[in-house]
Amino acid sequence: MRLLILSGLAIVGALCGSATAASAGVKILVKTQTYDISGKTGEALIESMDRNGPRHGFMARAIAQTSYTKAWEFDLVEVKGTCRIGQVNGTLNLNFTYPRVASALPPALDKRWARFFAGVRTHEETHGDIARQMMRATEKSLRGLTIPNDSQCSKARREARRRIDAVFDDYEARQNAFDAREHREGGHVEYLVEALERP
């Protein structure tokens, strides 16, 4: 379950001449946290996740969650009235939240839990991969952007924001489509829950 998307944009400055020597690229910072659950049956573990999991909306809770923030910094270089983007630096702060069983499980349930958790992790990592792809696509979209007749670089700023937003909207639609497939009736998430609850 992907929940929180925040964004930031910083324009390092309109420079005359060449771009600064900072290294360009995308930096990915990953943080993983857990919340404790307990139970001696699959159903009890699901109930514990329902009580203790990360919030999804006002009342509901999720089994697991992927959230991220994204930020972009770039140099604007103006030469003879033409403005172009020089260095492009992006930072993706990617946060995963997973359940953690706080006590020993009976052997049969432990095996079912391991399969369930592997499926949950795969689901959340897919959200993370989509976010990583978004960052790479945004960097590619911004790199080398050149606007003629833009001595104040105002058109380049607007176009950079437009491209960042357009790529974000595209990949947000991909995130939502992935969740819709996974959470549909008879989908992968339902299969994982039923397999955990099944004695």
C-alpha positions, -999 to 999 in steps of 0.1 A, spaced: 0 0 0 15 33 -11 3 63 9 22 95 10 37 115 -18 53 148 -12 75 169 -35 99 197 -35 118 218 -60 148 240 -57 163 259 -85 200 265 -76 202 297 -95 203 314 -128 240 315 -137 259 331 -165 285 309 -182 289 273 -174 272 251 -149 286 244 -114 308 213 -110 284 195 -86 278 159 -95 244 153 -111 221 123 -106 195 108 -84 201 98 -48 179 72 -32 176 71 6 158 41 19 144 37 55 126 6 68 106 5 100 84 -21 116 54 -23 139 48 -52 162 20 -77 159 12 -109 178 -11 -140 175 -10 -177 174 -33 -181 143 -32 -165 109 -65 -148 116 -51 -134 149 -21 -120 130 -44 -103 105 -65 -88 133 -33 -76 150 -23 -59 117 -57 -43 114 -53 -28 149 -16 -18 147 -8 -12 111 0 22 95 -29 44 89 -45 44 55 -70 72 54 -89 85 84 -100 52 99 -85 22 81 -51 7 86 -28 -10 61 -8 -42 64 23 -25 51 30 9 35 54 26 11 57 64 14 82 87 -3 92 123 -7 110 136 -38 130 168 -43 148 183 -73 176 208 -76 190 220 -108 212 248 -122 198 272 -147 225 285 -171 218 316 -193 241 323 -222 232 350 -248 195 349 -240 192 312 -241 185 294 -208 193 257 -202 193 233 -173 228 224 -163 232 200 -134 201 180 -123 200 164 -88 171 145 -74 166 130 -40 141 102 -33 134 95 4 117 61 3 101 47 35 88 12 40 67 1 70 62 -36 76 46 -58 103 70 -77 126 58 -107 146 69 -100 182 67 -136 195 75 -171 184 49 -187 160 39 -224 158 60 -240 130 32 -244 105 21 -208 110 57 -196 108 60 -211 73 27 -195 62 39 -162 77 72 -163 58 53 -168 25 28 -140 34 56 -116 44 76 -123 12 45 -114 -8 39 -82 12 75 -72 8 73 -78 -30 42 -57 -32 58 -27 -13 91 -31 -32 72 -28 -65 58 6 -52 94 15 -45 106 5 -79 78 26 -96 90 56 -75 126 49 -86 115 47 -122 97 81 -118 129 97 -106 150 84 -135 123 95 -160 121 130 -144 159 133 -146 159 123 -182 131 148 -189 150 177 -173 185 170 -185 196 194 -213 163 213 -213 170 245 -234 147 275 -239 157 302 -264 147 339 -258 146 333 -220 172 357 -206 156 356 -171 151 318 -172 115 322 -162 102 300 -191 128 273 -182 116 273 -146 80 269 -157 88 242 -182 109 223 -156 80 224 -131 56 213 -158 78 183 -168 83 173 -131 45 174 -126 38 155 -158 62 127 -150 48 125 -114 12 123 -127 21 95 -151 39 75 -124 12 82 -98 -13 67 -123 10 36 -125 11 33 -87 -27 35 -86 -31 10 -114 -8 -15 -96 -27 -11 -63 -60 -16 -82 -47 -49 -97 -33 -62 -64 -62 -52 -42 -91 -62 -65 -114 -90 -54 -96 -123 -60 -63 -104 -64 -29 -110 -50 -34 -93 -17 -66 -113 -10 -47 -145 -19 -19 -137 6 -44 -130 34 -64 -161 27 -32 -182 26 -21 -169 59 -55 -175 76 -59 -210 61 -50 -236 87 
